[in-house]
Amino acid sequence: SRALHTASLAFAGKEFHEVPRLVNADVRERMWLSSDVGTTSSALSSSWAEKGWDFQGLDETWWYTNEKWRETEWRREGEYVHAGEPEEPFRQRLQVFKSWLLARPERRIAVVAHWGTIYGLTGKSLENCESLEVSLASFYDGKIFVTD
């Protein structure tokens, strides 16, 4: 819900009341630590839907899960309590998000996301609450950036 809080603050003015506020799980943070586990869509909807957020199409558990994650653990040695999202599913998910963006009818779209996702989409490392304007045309190249 951190991204929802940030977006709500950034777009709080009256001029944004009619702007669609869509939640898309494909732009979520890469699952790395247990702090990246999300809030169920029903809980999010009960807290945020009246504020104009659309959670249609969001699965109840929308973050990365894998029951056999301990067998295929790829992160450096440590104590983990939740599956980490491997690079390939992360790349595929961001490609799906790029395609979704490119198919949207709007000419200007604001995307509020976490650092790893912004880096994955753009290759740019941003500070907290920093913004970046990107042409949708740049998403046609298909590049996804990943860092460990």
TIRO-2110 file (N, C-alpha, C; in Angstrom, 1 decimal):
// TIRO-2110
0.8, -1.2, 0.0, N, 1, A
0.0, 0.0, 0.0, CA, 1, A
0.9, 1.3, 0.0, C, 1, A
2.2, 1.1, 0.1, N, 2, A
3.1, 2.3, 0.1, CA, 2, A
2.9, 3.1, -1.3, C, 2, A
2.9, 2.3, -2.4, N, 3, A
2.7, 3.0, -3.7, CA, 3, A
1.3, 3.7, -3.8, C, 3, A
0.3, 3.1, -3.2, N, 4, A
-1.0, 3.7, -3.2, CA, 4, A
-1.0, 5.0, -2.4, C, 4, A
-0.3, 5.0, -1.3, N, 5, A
-0.2, 6.2, -0.5, CA, 5, A
0.5, 7.3, -1.2, C, 5, A
1.6, 6.9, -1.9, N, 6, A
2.4, 7.9, -2.6, CA, 6, A
1.6, 8.5, -3.8, C, 6, A
1.0, 7.6, -4.5, N, 7, A
0.2, 8.1, -5.7, CA, 7, A
-1.0, 9.0, -5.2, C, 7, A
-1.6, 8.6, -4.1, N, 8, A
-2.7, 9.4, -3.6, CA, 8, A
-2.3, 10.8, -3.2, C, 8, A
-1.1, 10.9, -2.6, N, 9, A
-0.6, 12.2, -2.2, CA, 9, A
-0.2, 13.0, -3.5, C, 9, A
0.5, 12.3, -4.4, N, 10, A
1.0, 13.0, -5.6, CA, 10, A
-0.2, 13.5, -6.5, C, 10, A
-1.3, 12.8, -6.5, N, 11, A
-2.4, 13.2, -7.4, CA, 11, A
-3.7, 13.5, -6.6, C, 11, A
-3.5, 14.3, -5.5, N, 12, A
-4.6, 14.6, -4.6, CA, 12, A
-5.5, 15.8, -5.1, C, 12, A
-5.0, 16.6, -6.0, N, 13, A
-5.8, 17.8, -6.4, CA, 13, A
-7.1, 17.5, -7.1, C, 13, A
-7.9, 18.5, -7.1, N, 14, A
-9.2, 18.4, -7.8, CA, 14, A
-9.1, 18.0, -9.2, C, 14, A
-8.0, 18.5, -9.9, N, 15, A
-7.9, 18.3, -11.3, CA, 15, A
-7.6, 16.8, -11.6, C, 15, A
-7.3, 16.0, -10.6, N, 16, A
-7.1, 14.6, -10.8, CA, 16, A
-8.3, 13.7, -10.4, C, 16, A
-9.4, 14.3, -9.9, N, 17, A
-10.5, 13.5, -9.4, CA, 17, A
-11.1, 12.6, -10.5, C, 17, A
-11.1, 13.0, -11.8, N, 18, A
-11.7, 12.2, -12.8, CA, 18, A
-10.7, 11.2, -13.5, C, 18, A
-9.4, 11.3, -13.1, N, 19, A
-8.4, 10.4, -13.7, CA, 19, A
-8.5, 9.0, -13.2, C, 19, A
-8.5, 8.0, -14.1, N, 20, A
-8.6, 6.6, -13.7, CA, 20, A
-7.4, 6.2, -12.8, C, 20, A
-7.7, 5.5, -11.7, N, 21, A
-6.7, 5.1, -10.8, CA, 21, A
-6.7, 3.5, -10.8, C, 21, A
-5.9, 3.0, -11.7, N, 22, A
-5.9, 1.5, -11.9, CA, 22, A
-4.7, 0.9, -11.1, C, 22, A
-5.0, -0.2, -10.5, N, 23, A
-3.9, -1.0, -9.8, CA, 23, A
-3.6, -2.2, -10.7, C, 23, A
-2.3, -2.3, -11.1, N, 24, A
-1.8, -3.4, -11.9, CA, 24, A
-0.7, -4.1, -11.2, C, 24, A
-0.9, -5.4, -10.9, N, 25, A
0.1, -6.2, -10.2, CA, 25, A
1.4, -6.4, -10.9, C, 25, A
1.4, -6.2, -12.2, N, 26, A
2.6, -6.4, -13.0, CA, 26, A
3.6, -5.4, -12.8, C, 26, A
3.3, -4.3, -12.1, N, 27, A
4.3, -3.2, -11.8, CA, 27, A
4.7, -3.3, -10.3, C, 27, A
4.4, -4.3, -9.7, N, 28, A
4.7, -4.5, -8.2, CA, 28, A
6.2, -4.6, -8.1, C, 28, A
6.7, -4.4, -6.9, N, 29, A
8.1, -4.6, -6.6, CA, 29, A
8.5, -6.1, -6.8, C, 29, A
9.8, -6.3, -7.1, N, 30, A
10.3, -7.6, -7.2, CA, 30, A
10.4, -8.2, -5.8, C, 30, A
9.8, -9.4, -5.7, N, 31, A
9.8, -10.1, -4.4, CA, 31, A
11.2, -10.5, -4.0, C, 31, A
11.7, -9.9, -2.9, N, 32, A
13.1, -10.1, -2.5, CA, 32, A
13.0, -10.6, -1.0, C, 32, A
12.4, -9.7, -0.2, N, 33, A
12.3, -10.0, 1.3, CA, 33, A
10.9, -10.1, 1.7, C, 33, A
10.6, -10.6, 2.9, N, 34, A
9.3, -10.7, 3.4, CA, 34, A
8.6, -9.4, 3.5, C, 34, A
9.3, -8.3, 3.5, N, 35, A
8.7, -6.9, 3.5, CA, 35, A
8.0, -6.6, 2.2, C, 35, A
8.3, -7.4, 1.2, N, 36, A
7.8, -7.2, -0.2, CA, 36, A
6.4, -7.9, -0.3, C, 36, A
6.0, -8.7, 0.7, N, 37, A
4.7, -9.3, 0.6, CA, 37, A
3.6, -8.3, 0.7, C, 37, A
2.7, -8.4, -0.2, N, 38, A
1.6, -7.4, -0.3, CA, 38, A
0.5, -7.6, 0.7, C, 38, A
-0.6, -6.8, 0.5, N, 39, A
-1.8, -6.9, 1.2, CA, 39, A
-2.8, -7.5, 0.3, C, 39, A
-3.7, -8.4, 0.7, N, 40, A
-4.7, -9.0, -0.1, CA, 40, A
-5.5, -8.0, -0.9, C, 40, A
-6.0, -8.3, -2.1, N, 41, A
-6.7, -7.4, -2.9, CA, 41, A
-8.1, -7.0, -2.2, C, 41, A
-8.7, -8.0, -1.4, N, 42, A
-9.9, -7.6, -0.7, CA, 42, A
-9.6, -6.6, 0.4, C, 42, A
-8.5, -6.7, 1.1, N, 43, A
-8.2, -5.7, 2.1, CA, 43, A
-7.9, -4.4, 1.5, C, 43, A
-7.1, -4.4, 0.4, N, 44, A
-6.8, -3.1, -0.3, CA, 44, A
-8.1, -2.5, -0.8, C, 44, A
-8.9, -3.3, -1.4, N, 45, A
-10.2, -2.7, -1.9, CA, 45, A
-11.1, -2.1, -0.8, C, 45, A
-11.1, -2.8, 0.3, N, 46, A
-12.0, -2.2, 1.4, CA, 46, A
-11.4, -0.9, 1.9, C, 46, A
-10.1, -0.7, 1.8, N, 47, A
-9.5, 0.5, 2.3, CA, 47, A
-9.4, 1.6, 1.3, C, 47, A
-9.3, 1.2, 0.0, N, 48, A
-8.9, 2.2, -1.0, CA, 48, A
-9.9, 2.4, -2.1, C, 48, A
-10.9, 1.5, -2.3, N, 49, A
-11.8, 1.6, -3.4, CA, 49, A
-12.7, 2.9, -3.3, C, 49, A
-13.0, 3.3, -2.1, N, 50, A
-13.8, 4.5, -2.0, CA, 50, A
-13.0, 5.8, -2.3, C, 50, A
-11.7, 5.6, -2.4, N, 51, A
-10.8, 6.8, -2.8, CA, 51, A
-10.6, 6.8, -4.3, C, 51, A
-11.3, 5.9, -5.0, N, 52, A
-11.3, 5.9, -6.5, CA, 52, A
-10.3, 4.9, -7.1, C, 52, A
-9.8, 4.0, -6.3, N, 53, A
-8.8, 3.0, -6.9, CA, 53, A
-9.6, 1.8, -7.4, C, 53, A
-9.2, 1.3, -8.6, N, 54, A
-9.8, 0.2, -9.2, CA, 54, A
-8.9, -1.0, -9.1, C, 54, A
-9.4, -2.0, -8.4, N, 55, A
-8.7, -3.3, -8.1, CA, 55, A
-9.2, -4.4, -9.0, C, 55, A
-10.0, -4.2, -10.0, N, 56, A
-10.5, -5.2, -10.8, CA, 56, A
-9.3, -5.9, -11.5, C, 56, A
-9.4, -7.2, -11.5, N, 57, A
-8.4, -8.0, -12.2, CA, 57, A
-7.2, -8.3, -11.3, C, 57, A
-7.2, -7.8, -10.1, N, 58, A
-6.1, -8.1, -9.1, CA, 58, A
-6.4, -9.3, -8.3, C, 58, A
-5.6, -10.3, -8.5, N, 59, A
-5.8, -11.6, -7.7, CA, 59, A
-5.7, -11.3, -6.2, C, 59, A
-6.4, -12.1, -5.4, N, 60, A
-6.3, -12.0, -4.0, CA, 60, A
-4.9, -12.0, -3.4, C, 60, A
-4.1, -12.9, -3.9, N, 61, A
-2.7, -12.9, -3.6, CA, 61, A
-2.0, -12.5, -4.9, C, 61, A
-1.5, -11.3, -5.0, N, 62, A
-1.0, -10.7, -6.3, CA, 62, A
0.5, -10.7, -6.3, C, 62, A
1.2, -11.0, -5.2, N, 63, A
2.6, -10.9, -5.2, CA, 63, A
3.2, -12.3, -5.6, C, 63, A
4.5, -12.4, -5.8, N, 64, A
5.1, -13.6, -6.3, CA, 64, A
5.1, -14.7, -5.1, C, 64, A
4.7, -15.9, -5.5, N, 65, A
4.7, -17.0, -4.5, CA, 65, A
5.2, -18.2, -5.3, C, 65, A
5.8, -19.1, -4.6, N, 66, A
6.3, -20.4, -5.1, CA, 66, A
6.4, -21.4, -4.0, C, 66, A
5.6, -22.4, -3.9, N, 67, A
5.6, -23.4, -2.8, CA, 67, A
7.0, -24.1, -2.7, C, 67, A
7.7, -24.3, -3.8, N, 68, A
8.9, -25.0, -3.8, CA, 68, A
10.2, -24.1, -3.7, C, 68, A
10.0, -22.9, -3.2, N, 69, A
11.0, -21.9, -3.3, CA, 69, A
12.3, -22.3, -2.6, C, 69, A
12.2, -23.1, -1.5, N, 70, A
13.5, -23.4, -0.8, CA, 70, A
14.3, -24.4, -1.6, C, 70, A
13.7, -25.1, -2.6, N, 71, A
14.5, -26.1, -3.4, CA, 71, A
15.2, -25.3, -4.5, C, 71, A
14.8, -24.1, -4.9, N, 72, A
15.4, -23.4, -6.0, CA, 72, A
15.9, -22.0, -5.5, C, 72, A
16.2, -21.8, -4.3, N, 73, A
16.6, -20.5, -3.8, CA, 73, A
17.8, -20.0, -4.5, C, 73, A
17.7, -18.8, -5.0, N, 74, A
18.7, -18.2, -5.8, CA, 74, A
19.4, -17.0, -5.1, C, 74, A
18.8, -16.5, -4.1, N, 75, A
19.4, -15.3, -3.4, CA, 75, A
20.6, -15.8, -2.6, C, 75, A
21.5, -14.8, -2.3, N, 76, A
22.7, -15.2, -1.5, CA, 76, A
22.3, -15.8, -0.1, C, 76, A
23.2, -16.6, 0.4, N, 77, A
22.8, -17.3, 1.7, CA, 77, A
22.3, -16.4, 2.7, C, 77, A
21.3, -16.8, 3.4, N, 78, A
20.7, -16.1, 4.5, CA, 78, A
19.4, -16.7, 5.0, C, 78, A
18.7, -16.1, 5.9, N, 79, A
17.5, -16.6, 6.4, CA, 79, A
16.3, -15.9, 5.8, C, 79, A
15.6, -16.6, 4.9, N, 80, A
14.4, -16.0, 4.2, CA, 80, A
13.2, -16.7, 4.7, C, 80, A
12.1, -15.9, 4.8, N, 81, A
10.8, -16.5, 5.2, CA, 81, A
9.8, -16.5, 4.1, C, 81, A
10.2, -16.1, 2.9, N, 82, A
9.3, -16.0, 1.7, CA, 82, A
10.1, -16.2, 0.5, C, 82, A
9.4, -16.7, -0.6, N, 83, A
10.1, -16.9, -1.8, CA, 83, A
10.6, -15.6, -2.4, C, 83, A
11.7, -15.6, -3.0, N, 84, A
12.2, -14.5, -3.8, CA, 84, A
11.8, -14.7, -5.3, C, 84, A
11.5, -13.6, -5.9, N, 85, A
11.1, -13.7, -7.4, CA, 85, A
12.4, -13.8, -8.2, C, 85, A
12.6, -14.9, -8.9, N, 86, A
13.7, -15.1, -9.8, CA, 86, A
13.7, -14.0, -10.9, C, 86, A
14.9, -13.9, -11.6, N, 87, A
15.0, -12.8, -12.6, CA, 87, A
14.0, -13.1, -13.8, C, 87, A
13.9, -14.3, -14.3, N, 88, A
13.1, -14.5, -15.5, CA, 88, A
11.6, -14.1, -15.3, C, 88, A
11.0, -14.6, -14.2, N, 89, A
9.6, -14.2, -14.0, CA, 89, A
9.4, -12.6, -13.8, C, 89, A
10.4, -12.0, -13.2, N, 90, A
10.4, -10.6, -13.1, CA, 90, A
10.5, -9.9, -14.4, C, 90, A
11.4, -10.3, -15.3, N, 91, A
11.5, -9.8, -16.6, CA, 91, A
10.2, -10.0, -17.4, C, 91, A
9.7, -11.2, -17.4, N, 92, A
8.4, -11.5, -18.1, CA, 92, A
7.3, -10.6, -17.6, C, 92, A
7.2, -10.4, -16.3, N, 93, A
6.1, -9.6, -15.8, CA, 93, A
6.2, -8.1, -16.2, C, 93, A
7.5, -7.6, -16.3, N, 94, A
7.6, -6.2, -16.7, CA, 94, A
7.4, -6.1, -18.2, C, 94, A
7.7, -7.1, -19.0, N, 95, A
7.3, -7.1, -20.4, CA, 95, A
5.8, -7.0, -20.6, C, 95, A
5.1, -7.8, -19.8, N, 96, A
3.6, -7.8, -19.9, CA, 96, A
3.1, -6.4, -19.5, C, 96, A
3.7, -5.8, -18.5, N, 97, A
3.3, -4.4, -18.1, CA, 97, A
3.6, -3.4, -19.2, C, 97, A
4.7, -3.5, -19.8, N, 98, A
5.1, -2.6, -21.0, CA, 98, A
4.0, -2.7, -22.1, C, 98, A
3.7, -4.0, -22.4, N, 99, A
2.6, -4.2, -23.4, CA, 99, A
1.3, -3.6, -23.0, C, 99, A
0.9, -3.8, -21.7, N, 100, A
-0.3, -3.2, -21.2, CA, 100, A
-0.3, -1.7, -21.4, C, 100, A
0.8, -1.1, -21.0, N, 101, A
0.9, 0.4, -21.1, CA, 101, A
0.8, 0.8, -22.6, C, 101, A
1.5, 0.1, -23.5, N, 102, A
1.4, 0.5, -24.9, CA, 102, A
0.0, 0.3, -25.5, C, 102, A
-0.8, -0.6, -24.9, N, 103, A
-2.1, -0.8, -25.5, CA, 103, A
-3.2, 0.2, -24.9, C, 103, A
-2.8, 1.0, -23.9, N, 104, A
-3.7, 1.9, -23.2, CA, 104, A
-4.1, 3.0, -24.2, C, 104, A
-5.3, 3.6, -24.1, N, 105, A
-5.7, 4.6, -25.0, CA, 105, A
-5.2, 6.0, -24.6, C, 105, A
-4.8, 6.2, -23.3, N, 106, A
-4.3, 7.5, -22.8, CA, 106, A
-3.0, 7.9, -23.5, C, 106, A
-2.8, 9.2, -23.6, N, 107, A
-1.6, 9.7, -24.2, CA, 107, A
-0.5, 10.0, -23.1, C, 107, A
-1.0, 10.2, -21.9, N, 108, A
-0.1, 10.4, -20.7, CA, 108, A
-0.6, 9.5, -19.6, C, 108, A
0.4, 8.8, -19.0, N, 109, A
0.1, 7.9, -17.9, CA, 109, A
1.1, 8.1, -16.8, C, 109, A
0.7, 8.2, -15.6, N, 110, A
1.6, 8.2, -14.5, CA, 110, A
1.6, 6.8, -13.9, C, 110, A
2.8, 6.4, -13.6, N, 111, A
3.1, 5.1, -13.0, CA, 111, A
3.8, 5.3, -11.7, C, 111, A
3.2, 4.9, -10.6, N, 112, A
3.9, 5.0, -9.3, CA, 112, A
4.3, 3.6, -8.9, C, 112, A
5.6, 3.4, -8.6, N, 113, A
6.1, 2.1, -8.3, CA, 113, A
7.3, 2.2, -7.4, C, 113, A
7.8, 1.0, -7.0, N, 114, A
9.0, 1.0, -6.2, CA, 114, A
10.3, 1.0, -7.0, C, 114, A
11.4, 1.2, -6.3, N, 115, A
12.7, 1.4, -7.0, CA, 115, A
13.0, 0.3, -8.0, C, 115, A
13.0, -0.9, -7.5, N, 116, A
13.4, -2.0, -8.4, CA, 116, A
12.6, -2.1, -9.7, C, 116, A
11.3, -1.8, -9.6, N, 117, A
10.5, -1.9, -10.8, CA, 117, A
10.8, -0.7, -11.7, C, 117, A
10.9, 0.5, -11.2, N, 118, A
11.3, 1.6, -12.0, CA, 118, A
12.6, 1.4, -12.7, C, 118, A
13.6, 0.8, -11.9, N, 119, A
14.9, 0.5, -12.5, CA, 119, A
14.7, -0.5, -13.6, C, 119, A
13.9, -1.6, -13.3, N, 120, A
13.7, -2.6, -14.3, CA, 120, A
13.1, -2.1, -15.6, C, 120, A
12.2, -1.1, -15.5, N, 121, A
11.5, -0.6, -16.7, CA, 121, A
12.4, 0.4, -17.5, C, 121, A
13.2, 1.2, -16.7, N, 122, A
13.9, 2.3, -17.4, CA, 122, A
15.4, 2.2, -17.3, C, 122, A
16.0, 1.4, -16.4, N, 123, A
17.4, 1.4, -16.2, CA, 123, A
17.9, 2.6, -15.4, C, 123, A
17.0, 3.4, -14.8, N, 124, A
17.3, 4.6, -14.1, CA, 124, A
17.1, 4.3, -12.6, C, 124, A
18.1, 4.8, -11.8, N, 125, A
18.0, 4.7, -10.3, CA, 125, A
17.5, 6.0, -9.8, C, 125, A
16.3, 6.0, -9.2, N, 126, A
15.7, 7.2, -8.7, CA, 126, A
15.7, 7.2, -7.2, C, 126, A
15.7, 8.4, -6.6, N, 127, A
15.6, 8.6, -5.2, CA, 127, A
14.1, 8.4, -4.8, C, 127, A
13.8, 8.3, -3.5, N, 128, A
12.4, 8.2, -3.0, CA, 128, A
11.7, 9.5, -3.5, C, 128, A
10.5, 9.2, -4.0, N, 129, A
9.6, 10.3, -4.5, CA, 129, A
10.1, 11.1, -5.7, C, 129, A
11.2, 10.7, -6.3, N, 130, A
11.7, 11.4, -7.5, CA, 130, A
10.8, 10.9, -8.7, C, 130, A
10.6, 11.8, -9.6, N, 131, A
9.9, 11.5, -10.8, CA, 131, A
10.7, 11.5, -12.0, C, 131, A
10.2, 10.8, -13.1, N, 132, A
11.0, 10.7, -14.3, CA, 132, A
9.9, 10.6, -15.4, C, 132, A
10.1, 11.4, -16.5, N, 133, A
9.2, 11.4, -17.6, CA, 133, A
9.9, 10.5, -18.7, C, 133, A
9.1, 9.6, -19.2, N, 134, A
9.6, 8.6, -20.2, CA, 134, A
8.6, 8.5, -21.3, C, 134, A
9.1, 8.5, -22.5, N, 135, A
8.2, 8.3, -23.7, CA, 135, A
7.8, 6.9, -23.7, C, 135, A
6.5, 6.6, -24.0, N, 136, A
6.1, 5.3, -24.1, CA, 136, A
6.8, 4.6, -25.3, C, 136, A
7.1, 5.3, -26.3, N, 137, A
7.8, 4.8, -27.4, CA, 137, A
9.1, 4.0, -27.0, C, 137, A
9.7, 4.5, -25.9, N, 138, A
11.0, 3.8, -25.5, CA, 138, A
10.7, 2.4, -25.0, C, 138, A
9.5, 2.0, -24.7, N, 139, A
9.2, 0.7, -24.3, CA, 139, A
9.1, -0.3, -25.4, C, 139, A
9.1, 0.1, -26.6, N, 140, A
9.0, -0.8, -27.8, CA, 140, A
10.3, -1.6, -27.9, C, 140, A
11.4, -1.1, -27.3, N, 141, A
12.7, -1.9, -27.5, CA, 141, A
12.7, -3.2, -26.7, C, 141, A
11.9, -3.4, -25.7, N, 142, A
11.8, -4.6, -25.0, CA, 142, A
12.8, -4.8, -23.9, C, 142, A
13.7, -3.8, -23.7, N, 143, A
14.7, -4.0, -22.6, CA, 143, A
14.1, -4.0, -21.2, C, 143, A
14.6, -4.9, -20.4, N, 144, A
14.3, -4.9, -19.0, CA, 144, A
15.7, -5.0, -18.3, C, 144, A
15.8, -4.1, -17.3, N, 145, A
17.1, -4.0, -16.6, CA, 145, A
16.9, -4.7, -15.2, C, 145, A
18.0, -5.4, -14.8, N, 146, A
17.9, -6.2, -13.5, CA, 146, A
19.2, -5.9, -12.8, C, 146, A
19.1, -5.8, -11.5, N, 147, A
20.3, -5.7, -10.7, CA, 147, A
20.1, -6.6, -9.5, C, 147, A
21.2, -7.2, -9.0, N, 148, A
21.1, -8.0, -7.8, CA, 148, A
21.6, -7.2, -6.7, C, 148, A
END
